[in-house]
Amino acid sequence: MKTKLLITLFLALGLLAACAEMNPHPMDMNLAVQNATSKADHEELAKHYEEVAEEMQVKVDEHKKLLSQYEAKSYLYGRQAEDLKAHCQRLIDVYEKAAEENLHMARMHRQM
């Protein structure tokens, strides 16, 4: 009984750690956008948004792998399998939307 509880605890902790934001924005985006006046400033902002979009896509790919594992071997996760699958799908949707929005912002800054 204690072993199952410990394994469940470690799995939950690992899932939380995987979903945690490890590196917040390296710059104050509000200040950077307000102070962007030259073409070079807007290019730098566009590059930043593209890098963030790439990071979001990496997270999408990671969660798609997790989701496929949960779907293929749901018997390993018991009753929690459906919750884990729903959680992964929600994160995939959120990260895809974030990547899309960051690419949109990059395009806008490239046009300025």
C-alpha positions as CSV (number, residue, x, y, z in Angstrom):
1,M,0.0,0.0,0.0
2,K,2.8,2.4,0.9
3,T,4.6,1.6,-2.3
4,K,1.6,2.4,-4.4
5,L,1.1,5.7,-2.6
6,L,4.8,6.6,-3.0
7,I,4.8,5.8,-6.7
8,T,1.6,7.8,-7.2
9,L,3.2,10.7,-5.4
10,F,6.3,10.6,-7.5
11,L,4.3,10.4,-10.7
12,A,2.2,13.4,-9.6
13,L,5.3,15.4,-8.6
14,G,7.0,14.6,-11.9
15,L,3.9,15.7,-13.9
16,L,3.8,19.0,-11.9
17,A,7.5,19.6,-12.5
18,A,7.1,18.9,-16.2
19,C,4.3,21.5,-16.4
20,A,6.1,24.1,-14.4
21,E,7.4,27.2,-16.2
22,M,11.2,27.0,-15.8
23,N,12.3,30.2,-17.4
24,P,10.1,33.3,-17.2
25,H,10.4,36.0,-19.8
26,P,14.0,37.2,-19.8
27,M,12.8,40.8,-20.5
28,D,10.0,43.0,-19.5
29,M,7.8,42.6,-22.5
30,N,5.6,45.7,-21.8
31,L,8.6,47.9,-21.5
32,A,10.3,46.4,-24.6
33,V,7.1,46.9,-26.7
34,Q,6.6,50.5,-25.5
35,N,10.3,51.3,-26.2
36,A,10.4,49.7,-29.7
37,T,10.9,52.5,-32.1
38,S,13.3,51.3,-34.8
39,K,13.2,48.5,-37.3
40,A,15.9,46.7,-35.3
41,D,13.8,46.9,-32.1
42,H,10.8,45.3,-33.8
43,E,13.1,42.6,-35.4
44,E,14.4,41.8,-31.9
45,L,10.8,41.5,-30.6
46,A,9.8,39.3,-33.5
47,K,12.8,37.0,-32.9
48,H,11.8,36.8,-29.2
49,Y,8.2,35.9,-30.1
50,E,9.4,33.2,-32.5
51,E,11.7,31.7,-29.9
52,V,8.8,31.6,-27.4
53,A,6.6,29.9,-30.1
54,E,9.3,27.3,-30.7
55,E,9.5,26.6,-26.9
56,M,5.7,26.2,-26.9
57,Q,5.9,23.8,-29.8
58,V,8.4,21.7,-27.9
59,K,6.0,21.5,-25.0
60,V,3.2,20.5,-27.4
61,D,5.4,17.7,-28.7
62,E,6.3,16.5,-25.2
63,H,2.7,16.4,-24.1
64,K,1.6,14.6,-27.3
65,K,4.1,11.9,-26.4
66,L,2.7,11.7,-22.9
67,L,-0.8,11.6,-24.2
68,S,0.0,8.7,-26.6
69,Q,1.6,6.9,-23.7
70,Y,-1.5,7.4,-21.5
71,E,-3.7,6.2,-24.4
72,A,-1.6,3.2,-25.2
73,K,-1.1,2.0,-21.7
74,S,-4.0,3.5,-19.8
75,Y,-4.3,0.2,-17.7
76,L,-1.1,1.3,-15.9
77,Y,-2.7,4.5,-14.6
78,G,-6.0,3.0,-13.4
79,R,-8.8,5.4,-12.8
80,Q,-6.5,8.4,-13.2
81,A,-5.9,7.6,-16.9
82,E,-8.8,9.6,-18.2
83,D,-7.9,12.6,-16.0
84,L,-4.3,12.4,-17.2
85,K,-5.4,12.2,-20.9
86,A,-7.7,15.1,-20.5
87,H,-5.0,17.1,-18.7
88,C,-2.5,16.5,-21.5
89,Q,-5.0,17.3,-24.2
90,R,-5.8,20.6,-22.4
91,L,-2.1,21.5,-22.1
92,I,-1.6,20.6,-25.8
93,D,-4.4,23.0,-26.7
94,V,-3.1,25.8,-24.5
95,Y,0.5,25.5,-25.8
96,E,-0.7,25.3,-29.4
97,K,-2.7,28.5,-28.9
98,A,0.2,30.2,-27.2
99,A,2.6,29.2,-30.1
100,E,0.0,30.5,-32.6
101,E,-0.3,33.8,-30.8
102,N,3.4,34.3,-30.5
103,L,3.9,33.7,-34.2
104,H,1.1,36.2,-34.9
105,M,2.9,38.8,-32.7
106,A,6.2,38.0,-34.5
107,R,4.5,38.6,-37.9
108,M,3.0,41.9,-36.6
109,H,6.4,43.2,-35.4
110,R,8.1,42.2,-38.7
111,Q,5.6,44.3,-40.6
112,M,6.3,47.4,-38.4
